[in-house]
Each structure stands twice: as C-alpha cells, then as structure tokens.
C-alpha cells in the first residue's frame, strides 16, 4: 500500500527502563496504518531496534501479514531487567509499552463504536 501524503496520529509517552518512549500510531479512521517508536534518548542500539520494530509493524499491518491483535498478544508481557511504573500501569519493556499503546488505542476505538 502506498503511503498517503498525510497521516494523522497520536503520540503517548511512557516511561521504560530505557527512558521515555514515544509511540505514534495512525488514527483508527486512517486507511493506511503506521506506527513510529522513538526513545527520548537519540542514537544507540535500543533506538535503532525500536525504529525497526515500528517499521516492521507498519509493513505487517499494511500488507495484512498479521493482525494488530496478534502484535499486541506477541509483545505483551515481554520483560526487561528494569520495568517502570506509569501511574498505576507497569511497563515491563519497550515492546510491552508498544503493546500497551496499541491495546489502549484499540479499546478507545471499541468505545467509539
């Protein structure tokens, strides 16, 4: 699928063991699905890894290789050595943070329907 010129999204911020992570997902009404994952710290292996994960999710969703629910299930609960709390929600790792954001966006979409 060709990326449109403009895609709207929201970017929540979560605290992880690697620092602040910013996850942008295209809004539910957008036909083209896109996910960006960025760490507050620039550079480094973790930042490169998250950039690649975001691209992989984007390509997977647009080619319909996997569903969003499969990504959420696969990423949920993966733990790193330094989990963090965001209010009353524990974020176990950067990929767990991605799952939490995707899941919360899915719940918001269900509540709108």
N, C-alpha and C positions, 0 to 999 in steps of 0.2 A: 504494500500500500504506500502510495506517495504521501509524504508529509505535507499538510497544508501550510500556507504561509504563516498562519497564526493559530495557535492552540492555547486555550485558556486553562489555567490550573491553579491549585492552591499549594502552599508550602508550609506545612507544620514543622516545628523544630523539636527534636527530642534529645535528651542527654543520654550519651552512651559512654562506655568505657574508653572509647577513642576520642571523645569530645562531643560537641554538638553536631548532630546530623540533621540536614535539611532535605526533606523528601518531597518532591513535586510530582503530583500525578495529575494528568489531564482530567478535567471535569467530566462527570458521567455523560453529559449530553454530547460530548465531542465524539465524532465517529472514529477519529484517529486516537489511539491510546499511546500515552507517552509517560515515562517515569524517569525522573532525574534524581540521583542520590549524591549529595555533597557533604563533605565534612567541613566543619568550621575552620580546621587547620588545612592549609593548602599543601599540596605535594605529598609525597610519601606513598608507601605501598598500600595502606588502607584506603587512601583517597582514590588511587588508581583502581583498586579492587571494586570499590563502590561505584565508580563511573562505569566499569564494565558490567556490573550487575544490573544497573539501570538500563543500559543499552540492551542487554540480554532480555530483560523483562519486556521492554518496548517491542523488540523484534518478535518475541514469542507471542505477545498478545495480538499484534497486528497480523501475524501470519496464522493465528489461531492454532499454534502448536500446543499450547497449554492454556488452561483457563486461569483466571485471576484467583479463583478458589484453590486451585492446585498450588499456585505460588504461595498463597497465604499458608496453606497446610504444610508445605515443604519448609518454609522459612520460620514458622512459629516454633518457639522453644529452643532454638539453637543458642547455646550459651557460650560466652567468652569468660575469661577469668575475672572480669571486673564489671558485673552488672550494675546498673544505676536505677535510681528511682526518679520518676517524673510524676510528681504529685503522689497519687496512690497506685500508680501503674509501674511495675518493674520492667525495665527494658534489659533483656538478657544479653543482647549483642546488637551490632549494626543491622544484620539481616533480620533479627527479631523485630527491630524498630521498623524496618520496611514492611514486614508482615502486619504489624500493628496499625500503621498508617493506611495500608491498602484495605485492611479489615474495617477500620473506622469509617473510611470513605464508602465502603460497600454498605455498612449499616445506615449511614446518612442517606444513601440512595434509596434503600428499602423504606426508610421512614417517610421519604418524599412521595413514594408510590401509593 
